[in-house]
Amino acid sequence: MFSLSLLSGTLLSISSSSWFSAWIGLELNLMSFIPLISSKNNQLPSEAALKYFLIQALGSAIIILASSLTPLNSSFALLAISLALLLKLGAAPFHFWFPQVMEGLNWIQAIILMTIQKLAPMFLISYLSMSFFTNTFIFVSALTCAVIGALGGMNQTSLRKILSYSSINHMSWMLIAMSINETSWIIYFFMYALMSSSISLYFMSLQSFYFSHLINSNSSYMSKIVSMFSLYSLGGMPPFSGFIPKWIIIQEMILSSFLFSLLVLLLSSLVTLYFYIRLSLTSMSISYAQSKWNLTSENLNTFYSPLWNSFNLFGLLIPSSLLII
């Protein structure tokens, strides 16, 4: 029931024709997500649910206040609404809550927070990108997301925090794409959602939350190789699938003469690719010495996770032929 109301709240916000109905959809989405992440037996999910509720409630209050000020000063109202939506999204410089909330969730909840919960604010921000003031503010936020998402994940040992800072970095590409093209950021978002979901499901199948869990895992060598390629795909390394949406946005940024911002995004992507390579090589090269009494049978989910990750390996075969046509 809560999952259905969560999806219906997202669809209501996306398809709304007024800020009041968009606010109702955001509140329905919030009130459906809180029961999904709260737990009586563990304090971490409850703490994450409380932090998420307070941040989202603050964003909703700013939206209501700014909507009431629209007849007086529409430019200030739209700027305040974009600020509130960036706060709800977890984009820089309002990103501080996002890694902390991610740290208290399991992998299924983290997938929802990284994908479905970003849909409604992203669509509403794309509706605001037509104004000059809001477009400038979103542009500055995108460059800040690129820098913070790259530097924030450098010294992290928690896999959930690494994926959260990676999500902040990917948001910079989507926010920049909003100011250029309406459809390119949607393509980027759905490709990012597929890749981050596949990697999160792989970590869930191993019950891995930190670097040490990857080293101590019992998964097969082939499964680690396929998952390593999935990490490279999420980082945007060619010729994997994650490079395709970045390739599209790079071409559009060059045509629009956004050369400085493109340089910032590419350098930040190199940094994120660095800690993906560090993560994958750590799990591949360091083997855990097990005694024969500690050997366990491989989880069925671990067997199927390479099948789930396999679409990352066929990067430029079919999509590149479609682009050429």
N, C-alpha and C positions, 0 to 999 in steps of 0.2 A: 504494500500500500504506500509506504513512504517512498519507495523507488519510483512508483508511477506518478505520485504527486511531485517528486523532484523533477522528473522529465516534463511534466505538464507545466510546472512553473517556468522552466527554461523556455519551452515553446511559447508560452504566453508572453514572456518578455520580448522574445525575438519578433513575434508577430503583432505586437501592440502598436497602436496608432497614437497613443498619448503617454505622457510620463507617469500618469497615475496608474494605468494598467501595467506599464513596465515595472513600476515599483511593487505592485501587487504580485507580479510574477517572481520578482526577486525575493520578496518576503516568503512566498510559498516555497520557493526553492530552498531558502535558508531554514525554514521550520521543518522541512522534510529531511535535510541533511544532518541536522543536529541529533535526532534519534538514531541515525545510522552510525554515528561515530562515538556516541556516548556509551559508557560501560559502567556497571556497578562494581565489577570485580577488579578493575584496573584503574589506577589513578591517571595514567598518562593519556588515555583517550578522553577521559572526563575533562582533564585540563585543556587538551586540544580543543574540545567542543566549546568550553567556556571562552577561550581566546578567540575562536572563530566567531562565536556569537557576538562578542563585544565589538570586534572589528566590523563585522557585517552590519550590526545595528548602528554603529557610527556612520558608516557609509549611507545607509538608508535614511538616517536623520538629515544628513547633508543634502541628499537628493530632494527630500520633502521641503527643506528650507529654501533650496535654490529654485525649486519649481514655483514656490510662492512669490519669489522675487523676480520672476521672468517679466511681468508687465513693467516693472520699474527699470531694470537694467538687464537686457537680454544677454549681452556679452559676458557680464559677470556671472549671471546665472548658468550659462552654458559652461563657463570655465569651472565653476564650482561642481557642476554635475560630472564633468569629465574627471575632476579630482576625486570625487566620491567613487566613480566607477573604477579608476585606477587603484584606489584603496581596496575595493572589493576584489579586484583582479589579482592583487599582490604584486603589481608592477612597481619598479623602482621610481621614486625614492620612498615608496610606501610598502616596501617588501618585507619589513622586519618580522612580521607575524608569520609569513608563509613557511620558512624552513622550520620554525618552532612547532607550528601546527602539524606539518608533515611528519615530524619526528615522533609524534604521539599516535600515528595511525598505522593500521596494517596495510598490506599492499593493495587490497581491493579498494579500501577507502582512499588510499593515495592516488589510485588510478582515477577515481571519480573526481577528486580535488584537482588533479592536473588536467583533466579533459572536460568533463561535463560541466563542472562548476565554472569554467572559464567561458563557456559558450555565450551565455546571456550578456555578461559585461562586455565581451569583445564585440558582439553585434551592436550593442548600444553605443559603444565608443566609435564604431565605424559610422554610425549615423551622425555623430557629432563632428567628424573630421572635415566637414564642409566649411566650418567657420575658421577664420584666420587665426584667432586667438587660441582656440582649442587645438587647432592643428599644430601650432607652434609648441604648445605645452605638451602635446602627445609626442611630437618629434623629439623634444628634449628628454622626455621620459624614456623614449625608446633607446636613445644613446646611453642614458644612465643605466638602463636594464642590461645593455650589452656589456658595459664595464663591470658592473656589480655581479652579474651572473657569471662572468669569467673569473674574476678575482675571488669571489666568495667561495667557490668550490675547490680552490687550490689545495688547501690543507685539511680537507674534510676526510674523515674515516667512515662516516655514516653514509650508507647508500641512499637513504631517503633524502638526506640533506644535499647529496650530490645531484640527485634528480630534481630536487626543488630549485637549486641554483641553475641547473640546466634549463628548467622550465622558464626561469626569469630571463635567461639569455635568449631562448627561442621567442619569448614575447617581444623582444626588441625587433626581430625580423618581421613579426606579424604587425606590430604597430607602425613600422616604416612602410610596410606594404599597403596599409590602409590609406595612407595619404597619396598613393600612386594609383592603385587599382583595387576595385571592389572584390574581385574574384580571386586574386592571387593569394591574399591572406587566408581565405577559406580553404584553398588547396593546401597551403602550408599547414594550417591547423589540423586538418584531418590526417595528413601524412604524419605530423608530429604525434597526434593522438594514437595512431596505430603503432608507431615505433616505441613510444614510451610505455604503452600498455603491454607490448610483447616483452620488453625488458623487465617490467615490474612483475609480470606473471612468471618469468624465468626466476627472478629472485624469490618470489613466493614459493615456487616449487622446491627451491633449495632451502627455504626458511632462512635466508641470508638477509641480515640488516646492517652488517659491518664488513670491513675488509677481511677480518679474521674468519668470518663465516664462509667467505668464498674460498679461502685457503684450505679450510677444514672440510669442504664439501666433498661428497662422494660421487659427484656426477661424472659421467664418462668424458673422455678427452674430446670426442666429436661434439658432444653437447656444449662443452666450453668453447670450442672453436666457432660454432655457429653463433653462440651468444656474444662472443667477442666481435664478430662481424656486425651483429645488431647494435652493439655500442658504437662502432665506427659509423654505422648508418645514422644513428641518432646524432652523432657529432657532425655529420654532413660530409664525410669523406667520400670522394668518388672512387669507384663507380657504383656505390650502393644507393638504395632508394632515397635515403635522406638527403642526398645531394640534389635531387631533382627540384624540389620546391625552392631551395636556395639558389639554384641555377636560374630559375625563372625570375626570382626577385632581383638577382644580380643584374640580369639583362635589363629589367625595367628600371633599376636605379641608374644604370649607365645611360640609358636613353633619356632619363629625367635629369641627368647631370648632378645626381646626389653622390659625388665622388668622395667627399670627406667622410660622410656618414657610412658609405660603403667600406671605406678603409677601416673605420672603427669596428664595424660589424665583422669584417673578415679577420681582423686581429683578435677580436674576442672569441671568434669561433676556433681559431688556432689554439687559444688557451684552453677552451673547453675540450677540444680534441686531445690536448695533452693529458688531462686527468682521466679521460676515457681510456687512453692508451695505457696509462699507469694502472688503472683499475683492471683492465683485461690482462695485461702482462703479469700483474701480481697473481691473479687467479690461475694463470696458465703455467708460470715458471716455478712457483713455489709449491711444492707438493707436501701434503700432510702425511707424516709417518704414522700409520695405523698398525695396531696389532691385529692378528687374525680374529681376536675375540670381538673387536670393535667394528668389523665389517658388517655393513647392513645392505639390504637389497635396495636398489635404486627406485626412487619414487616414480609412480606412473606418470605424474605431472612432469617430472624431469625428462621422461622419454618423449612426451608429446611437445615439450617446449621448443625443440628445434623445428618441429613442423609449424608451430605458431610463428617462430622467428624467421622462417625460410623466405618470406616475401622480401626481407631486407637484402637478400643475396642477389636478386634479379634486377638490380638497379636500373641500368640503362638499356635493357634489351627491348621490352615492349614500350615503355614510355618514350624512349628516344625515337623509336620509329614513328610513334604517333606525332611527336613534335615535328619531325622532318616532313611528314605528310601534311 
